[in-house]
Amino acid sequence: MVIKKWQAAAIGVAAVVLVVAGRALTVYETPVEEYSSLAEARAAGAIDRGWIPDFLPPSATHLRQVSDLDTNERWLAFMAPLPELRALASRLAPLSYEDARRTAVDRSWVVGGDWPPELSKRFWHTPRSTSLLSYHISKAERYCVAIEWRTGHAWGWSCPRAS
């Protein structure tokens, strides 16, 4: 059977439509919210909706929150001054690297590219020392946090499978 040019073009157009529809559905089902400060996130109701945990440092900035509406998984990136991150870490339980890895899930591309590679499903390198990147958990909220001490950057994610 020979495929004619118009049939090949129709197949190509259908493939493009399917890819675009898939991307659009992913964006719809994984909304992204960005806030310049925790106060702005609070005013917008992100904490009341449960998308951002209420234990973040008061001066947290550059918040980027992503939720998967199908699975209820959440991801958050933020920055805060080191003294406030130390205080946050002291209020949370320590989490081993192995347990943090156990909580890693395949994230949507919408989450962003600055996520720590140590928390990706496929990580083939030696992880950073915990003096550079430490892991913590709020057992009450089943929410994990990784803190990069050199930069004041932190990441949070829902982690119901953590021990």
SULLINLIN-V908036 format. One record per residue. N is the residue number from 1. RES is the residue in one small letter. SS is DSSP state (~ for helix, > for strand, _ for the rest). PHI is phi in whole degrees, 0 to 359 (NA if undefined). NEAR is the number of other C-alpha atoms within 8 Angstrom. Layout:
n:N res:RES ss:SS phi:PHI near:NEAR
n:N res:RES ss:SS phi:PHI near:NEAR
This chain:
n:1 res:m ss:_ phi:NA near:2
n:2 res:v ss:_ phi:260 near:3
n:3 res:i ss:_ phi:270 near:6
n:4 res:k ss:_ phi:278 near:6
n:5 res:k ss:~ phi:302 near:6
n:6 res:w ss:~ phi:292 near:6
n:7 res:q ss:~ phi:290 near:8
n:8 res:a ss:~ phi:296 near:9
n:9 res:a ss:~ phi:294 near:8
n:10 res:a ss:~ phi:296 near:8
n:11 res:i ss:~ phi:296 near:8
n:12 res:g ss:~ phi:297 near:8
n:13 res:v ss:~ phi:295 near:8
n:14 res:a ss:~ phi:298 near:8
n:15 res:a ss:~ phi:296 near:8
n:16 res:v ss:~ phi:298 near:8
n:17 res:v ss:~ phi:298 near:8
n:18 res:l ss:~ phi:296 near:8
n:19 res:v ss:~ phi:296 near:8
n:20 res:v ss:~ phi:297 near:8
n:21 res:a ss:~ phi:296 near:8
n:22 res:g ss:~ phi:297 near:8
n:23 res:r ss:~ phi:296 near:8
n:24 res:a ss:~ phi:297 near:8
n:25 res:l ss:~ phi:295 near:8
n:26 res:t ss:~ phi:299 near:9
n:27 res:v ss:~ phi:296 near:9
n:28 res:y ss:~ phi:294 near:7
n:29 res:e ss:~ phi:276 near:10
n:30 res:t ss:_ phi:230 near:12
n:31 res:p ss:_ phi:295 near:10
n:32 res:v ss:> phi:246 near:10
n:33 res:e ss:> phi:234 near:7
n:34 res:e ss:> phi:236 near:8
n:35 res:y ss:> phi:225 near:11
n:36 res:s ss:> phi:282 near:9
n:37 res:s ss:> phi:209 near:11
n:38 res:l ss:~ phi:294 near:13
n:39 res:a ss:~ phi:300 near:7
n:40 res:e ss:~ phi:295 near:9
n:41 res:a ss:~ phi:296 near:12
n:42 res:r ss:~ phi:297 near:10
n:43 res:a ss:~ phi:298 near:7
n:44 res:a ss:_ phi:279 near:6
n:45 res:g ss:_ phi:87 near:8
n:46 res:a ss:_ phi:295 near:11
n:47 res:i ss:_ phi:284 near:11
n:48 res:d ss:_ phi:299 near:7
n:49 res:r ss:_ phi:285 near:7
n:50 res:g ss:_ phi:85 near:7
n:51 res:w ss:_ phi:277 near:10
n:52 res:i ss:_ phi:235 near:9
n:53 res:p ss:_ phi:293 near:9
n:54 res:d ss:_ phi:276 near:5
n:55 res:f ss:_ phi:267 near:5
n:56 res:l ss:_ phi:296 near:8
n:57 res:p ss:_ phi:301 near:9
n:58 res:p ss:_ phi:302 near:6
n:59 res:s ss:_ phi:258 near:9
n:60 res:a ss:_ phi:299 near:13
n:61 res:t ss:> phi:228 near:11
n:62 res:h ss:> phi:51 near:11
n:63 res:l ss:> phi:279 near:14
n:64 res:r ss:> phi:230 near:11
n:65 res:q ss:> phi:243 near:14
n:66 res:v ss:> phi:231 near:13
n:67 res:s ss:> phi:237 near:13
n:68 res:d ss:_ phi:262 near:11
n:69 res:l ss:_ phi:292 near:9
n:70 res:d ss:_ phi:283 near:5
n:71 res:t ss:_ phi:258 near:5
n:72 res:n ss:_ phi:70 near:7
n:73 res:e ss:_ phi:281 near:9
n:74 res:r ss:> phi:228 near:12
n:75 res:w ss:> phi:225 near:12
n:76 res:l ss:> phi:216 near:12
n:77 res:a ss:> phi:240 near:13
n:78 res:f ss:> phi:202 near:12
n:79 res:m ss:> phi:233 near:11
n:80 res:a ss:_ phi:201 near:13
n:81 res:p ss:_ phi:298 near:9
n:82 res:l ss:~ phi:304 near:8
n:83 res:p ss:~ phi:301 near:6
n:84 res:e ss:~ phi:288 near:10
n:85 res:l ss:~ phi:292 near:12
n:86 res:r ss:~ phi:297 near:8
n:87 res:a ss:~ phi:297 near:8
n:88 res:l ss:~ phi:300 near:11
n:89 res:a ss:~ phi:299 near:10
n:90 res:s ss:~ phi:290 near:7
n:91 res:r ss:~ phi:273 near:6
n:92 res:l ss:_ phi:256 near:10
n:93 res:a ss:> phi:280 near:10
n:94 res:p ss:> phi:293 near:8
n:95 res:l ss:_ phi:231 near:10
n:96 res:s ss:_ phi:291 near:8
n:97 res:y ss:~ phi:301 near:8
n:98 res:e ss:~ phi:297 near:6
n:99 res:d ss:~ phi:292 near:10
n:100 res:a ss:~ phi:298 near:13
n:101 res:r ss:~ phi:296 near:11
n:102 res:r ss:~ phi:297 near:8
n:103 res:t ss:_ phi:274 near:10
n:104 res:a ss:_ phi:296 near:10
n:105 res:v ss:_ phi:234 near:6
n:106 res:d ss:_ phi:294 near:6
n:107 res:r ss:_ phi:271 near:7
n:108 res:s ss:_ phi:292 near:7
n:109 res:w ss:~ phi:298 near:6
n:110 res:v ss:~ phi:294 near:9
n:111 res:v ss:~ phi:301 near:11
n:112 res:g ss:_ phi:118 near:6
n:113 res:g ss:_ phi:269 near:5
n:114 res:d ss:_ phi:267 near:4
n:115 res:w ss:_ phi:295 near:9
n:116 res:p ss:_ phi:302 near:6
n:117 res:p ss:~ phi:298 near:6
n:118 res:e ss:~ phi:299 near:8
n:119 res:l ss:~ phi:257 near:10
n:120 res:s ss:_ phi:265 near:12
n:121 res:k ss:_ phi:303 near:8
n:122 res:r ss:_ phi:254 near:4
n:123 res:f ss:_ phi:234 near:8
n:124 res:w ss:_ phi:249 near:4
n:125 res:h ss:_ phi:241 near:4
n:126 res:t ss:_ phi:287 near:4
n:127 res:p ss:_ phi:291 near:5
n:128 res:r ss:_ phi:297 near:7
n:129 res:s ss:_ phi:300 near:7
n:130 res:t ss:_ phi:291 near:7
n:131 res:s ss:_ phi:284 near:6
n:132 res:l ss:_ phi:259 near:10
n:133 res:l ss:> phi:219 near:11
n:134 res:s ss:> phi:247 near:13
n:135 res:y ss:> phi:235 near:14
n:136 res:h ss:> phi:214 near:13
n:137 res:i ss:> phi:218 near:12
n:138 res:s ss:> phi:265 near:10
n:139 res:k ss:_ phi:295 near:8
n:140 res:a ss:_ phi:295 near:5
n:141 res:e ss:_ phi:261 near:6
n:142 res:r ss:_ phi:51 near:11
n:143 res:y ss:> phi:231 near:14
n:144 res:c ss:> phi:259 near:13
n:145 res:v ss:> phi:222 near:11
n:146 res:a ss:> phi:245 near:11
n:147 res:i ss:> phi:238 near:13
n:148 res:e ss:> phi:264 near:11
n:149 res:w ss:_ phi:292 near:11
n:150 res:r ss:_ phi:292 near:5
n:151 res:t ss:_ phi:247 near:5
n:152 res:g ss:_ phi:78 near:12
n:153 res:h ss:> phi:270 near:11
n:154 res:a ss:> phi:221 near:12
n:155 res:w ss:> phi:227 near:12
n:156 res:g ss:> phi:232 near:12
n:157 res:w ss:> phi:203 near:11
n:158 res:s ss:> phi:291 near:10
n:159 res:c ss:_ phi:220 near:10
n:160 res:p ss:_ phi:293 near:7
n:161 res:r ss:_ phi:268 near:6
n:162 res:a ss:_ phi:288 near:9
n:163 res:s ss:_ phi:275 near:3
